[in-house]
Each structure stands twice: as C-alpha cells, then as structure tokens.
Amino acid sequence: MFRSFEVSALIFSPIAGSFLEKLGRKNAALIGFFILVVSTIVLALTAFIENDNAFLYISIIVRFI
C-alpha cells in the first residue's frame, strides 16, 4: 500500500507540471490542497467500512489519489 504513493507520483508528476504552468502556482496549490483535504476525509471515513476487502481497495485508491 505504501508504494501506491510513489507510483502515483511517478505517473502524475509530468501532468501536474504542465497544469502548474497553465493554472498558475496559487491556483495549483489551492487545487492540490483541496484534493488533499478530500482524500484525508475519505481515508478517515474508511474506518466505518466493515468489509475487509472493500477497506483495502478503497484505502489503496485514496492513497493513490
């Protein structure tokens, strides 16, 4: 599960770089902060998932985001 962050960083770093030039630094930072807040809230809500497989898959997907 810890490797999902590295894989997503490898995939999305070039994409984020091109968006950074188009959006500007301030807007890109605000969008990134919003994504971080939403993914943190979703990860916190996974504590209420009782199915182990669903918990695992949702945790990996949210970590990837």
C-alpha positions in Angstrom: 0.0 0.0 0.0 2.9 2.4 0.7 4.1 2.0 -2.9 0.9 3.4 -4.4 2.1 7.0 -3.5 5.3 6.5 -5.3 3.6 5.1 -8.4 1.0 7.9 -8.5 3.8 10.5 -8.1 5.7 8.9 -11.0 2.6 9.0 -13.2 1.2 12.4 -12.2 4.3 14.5 -11.8 4.6 15.4 -15.5 0.9 16.0 -15.8 1.0 18.2 -12.7 3.9 20.2 -14.1 2.0 21.1 -17.3 -1.0 22.1 -15.2 1.1 24.2 -13.0 2.2 26.3 -16.0 -1.4 26.7 -17.2 -3.1 27.3 -13.9 -0.5 29.3 -12.1 1.1 28.4 -8.8 -1.5 29.8 -6.5 -4.4 28.0 -8.2 -2.5 24.8 -8.5 -1.7 25.0 -4.7 -5.3 25.5 -3.9 -6.5 22.6 -6.0 -3.8 20.4 -4.5 -4.8 21.4 -1.0 -8.5 20.7 -1.8 -7.6 17.2 -3.1 -5.5 16.6 0.0 -8.4 17.6 2.3 -11.0 15.4 0.4 -8.7 12.4 0.3 -7.9 12.7 4.0 -11.6 12.9 4.9 -12.3 9.8 2.7 -9.5 7.9 4.3 -10.8 8.8 7.8 -14.2 7.6 6.8 -12.9 4.2 5.8 -12.8 3.3 9.5 -16.5 2.7 9.2 -16.2 0.1 6.4 -16.7 -3.4 7.8 -15.8 -5.4 4.7 -12.1 -6.0 4.8 -11.6 -6.3 1.0 -13.6 -3.0 0.4 -11.5 -1.3 3.1 -8.3 -2.4 1.4 -9.3 -1.4 -2.1 -10.7 2.0 -1.0 -7.6 2.7 1.1 -5.3 2.0 -1.8 -7.3 4.1 -4.2 -7.5 7.0 -1.8 -3.8 6.7 -1.1 -3.1 6.7 -4.9 -5.1 10.0 -5.2 
